[in-house]
């Protein structure tokens, strides 16, 4: 279940990266999410694909698990744990 949770968050980061189509947009969004100027610029123009970037440390720092929790993304692992406790 933990691997499925991690995969889903990475997939969502991949979709977000694809939505930020241009390097300038990626840089601006990464800055807004708390990355420093140099790292945001280097990450935005690295030329690697969306899946690679979704698993990279810059995206994990910008969009951590807590960010998805605040949006209301339901964790499969947490749900299973909750169900096993209430049984």
Secondary structure, DSSP 8 states (H G I E B T S, - for coil): -HHHHHHHHHHHHHHHHHHS-SHHHHHHHHHHTT--HHHHHHHHTS---HHHHHHSHHHHHHS-HHHHHHHT---HHHHHHHHHHH-
